[in-house]
Amino acid sequence: MAHGKQVANYTAAILLLAFAMVMGIMHGPTPIPLGTVVHRLLAPNRSIDSVIIWDIRFPMVAASAVVGGGLAVAGAVMQALLKNPLADPYIVGASAGAGLGATLAQDLVPWLNLMAPGAFLGALAAVLLSYLLSRARGTVSMLTLILAGYAVGVILTSVSTFLMLFNQQDLSTIFAWEIGGIDGATWSQVLVSGLLIVVAFAIVWPFAHDMNALLLGEEEAHHLGVNVRRIQFVLLCAASLMTAAAVYVSGLIGFVGLVMPHIARRLNGPNHRHLLPLAFCLGAGFLTLAQIVAESIPVIGPIPVGLVTAFLGGPYFLYLLLRQARYQRRWP
Amino acid sequence: MITDEALVTVENMTYTWPGGPTIGPISIALPPGRLVAVIGPNGAGKSTLLKLMAGFLPPATGTIVIGGRQLPTLTAQSRAQLVAFVPQSLDTSFDLTVEEVVRLGYLNRLTWRDRLAVRPHVDADRLDAILHKTGLHRLRERPFTTLSGGEARRVLLAAALVQDTPLLLLDEPTTHLDPGHAVTFLDLVREMVHVERKTVVMAYHDLASVGLYADVLWVMHRGQLVAHGDAQSILSSPLLTDIYRVSLVYLAHPQNQKPVLIFP
């Protein structure tokens, strides 16, 4: 992959992200012109515009960027880890765990509004549980991890459904949360989630070459000098941390983590050294734009951005699936 | 420098597949600079032996010492500096290029500085030399998934050469290759052994050609190493007829007098 082309791709992705963020701040029930946005970003004051920009729209746009970028990188890591291009950040139980965590928080202590932290802990716990179950027989096979994650997901989802049936007053709150939305994101959420995602990215970065080796299979990676079990555990933890941090802000936003790594891979190639940063920029830019789309659809109030990403990502996923049918034996 | 001190020493090594057959106990010493072929019927334990020597399977009992170091105690990186493994083929759906796959051979010497850098430092001349030697220099940018069987195997050999290990393990390197590609590949391997003093152990199937390339043969049968020695003495003994349950004819190659076994 030519160096110049990669630099061009990075530049384009960063410009896209910057464009999306500025657009996101300008756009809203009361549009703010570009000049005012730039002015108030550089010199905040007590004007209405400045308050709207700094207290409402900028945190939301920053949240979109952090969540989108985090999910895209988590997806790329999970795809390498499971050697499966159709993996997404939620595949080993994170979504079901987050759902149960949020439901439990809402049912047990509804007055504290702990759905987000509940989801964060639930996502991490579910992935860890899947990992421990897949290890039960001494070694971890990534296929067993997928299956264990699936089983854990089914069980946890059935528990949260059961809980929801008994607390129907919470049904719509939890359902709305699960679709995934960024409306009302605050700076403190952005800070917590952003910090966790940066830490997780820093954990993943030194292992980019090991991830490349894992694309060739666990045995080949072993022969090349990768401590396969340890690297897999580290990557799984980091990806889950990113996923949980994203879920903490936004609920369950689908398809960003599945589709953005593919687009990044098509642009910069599968070498993770150049895939991961690009995936972050693309995911961040895409989710920020999707949020603008979500706000622009003329219904009563904004629709959740998770619906927009699913609507756009679903067809692309189908396309990938059909394209993949041409290859044989792709499952790990 | 040639020393006769063993590069590889295996002592009383056994391995049991879960719910399956047991391999060994195997004891053998291997001096450096030899091309060893492991022969034996299907299921005799050839591949298992290679995977044990590669540290991929942990021996149940016994020890493997390579270059004076106990294999299971090594870190993954140090192990991959001593022994490289060339599989028959790889199954991947990700489009890494030929050069990216070959560069993975540097993973065993990656430092923390390399790990943090955007572009790890590699010896470009050495990489070029290896790509030329394996005839891959024109395929650098090709996706690995689009290669033919012979090309893919040369890529895997090139990655193993980049690893720069004294010991190279090959799993049936010529299976599914046409004679042209097979001979090219084996000539390359022989050059590694005789020019660069690498030690090669390869699982091998073809009794007609094994004597043309291998210096030493190890004969596996039902999980045991039943015989080992120079190619001539092993191929001319009646042992192989017994093991393979087929009568075999021993010939001297008309051009170089090397031992050849063919079916009657």
Chai-1 contact restraints between the chains, C-beta under 6 A:
chainA,res_idxA,chainB,res_idxB,connection_type,confidence,min_distance_angstrom,max_distance_angstrom,comment,restraint_id
A,P85,B,S93,contact,1.0,0.0,6.0,A-B,restraint_1
A,P206,B,R115,contact,1.0,0.0,6.0,A-B,restraint_2
A,P206,B,L116,contact,1.0,0.0,6.0,A-B,restraint_3
A,H209,B,L107,contact,1.0,0.0,6.0,A-B,restraint_4
A,A213,B,L104,contact,1.0,0.0,6.0,A-B,restraint_5
A,A213,B,L107,contact,1.0,0.0,6.0,A-B,restraint_6
A,L215,B,T92,contact,1.0,0.0,6.0,A-B,restraint_7
A,L215,B,F94,contact,1.0,0.0,6.0,A-B,restraint_8
A,L216,B,L90,contact,1.0,0.0,6.0,A-B,restraint_9
A,L216,B,T92,contact,1.0,0.0,6.0,A-B,restraint_10
A,E220,B,L90,contact,1.0,0.0,6.0,A-B,restraint_11
A,H222,B,F56,contact,1.0,0.0,6.0,A-B,restraint_12
A,H223,B,A54,contact,1.0,0.0,6.0,A-B,restraint_13
A,H223,B,F85,contact,1.0,0.0,6.0,A-B,restraint_14
A,L224,B,A80,contact,1.0,0.0,6.0,A-B,restraint_15
A,L224,B,L104,contact,1.0,0.0,6.0,A-B,restraint_16
A,L224,B,L107,contact,1.0,0.0,6.0,A-B,restraint_17
A,G225,B,A76,contact,1.0,0.0,6.0,A-B,restraint_18
A,G225,B,Q77,contact,1.0,0.0,6.0,A-B,restraint_19
A,G225,B,A80,contact,1.0,0.0,6.0,A-B,restraint_20
A,G225,B,L107,contact,1.0,0.0,6.0,A-B,restraint_21
A,G225,B,N108,contact,1.0,0.0,6.0,A-B,restraint_22
A,V226,B,A76,contact,1.0,0.0,6.0,A-B,restraint_23
A,N227,B,A76,contact,1.0,0.0,6.0,A-B,restraint_24
A,P270,B,F94,contact,1.0,0.0,6.0,A-B,restraint_25
A,P270,B,D95,contact,1.0,0.0,6.0,A-B,restraint_26
A,P270,B,L96,contact,1.0,0.0,6.0,A-B,restraint_27
A,N271,B,E100,contact,1.0,0.0,6.0,A-B,restraint_28
A,Y327,B,S93,contact,1.0,0.0,6.0,A-B,restraint_29
A,R329,B,D91,contact,1.0,0.0,6.0,A-B,restraint_30
A,R330,B,S93,contact,1.0,0.0,6.0,A-B,restraint_31
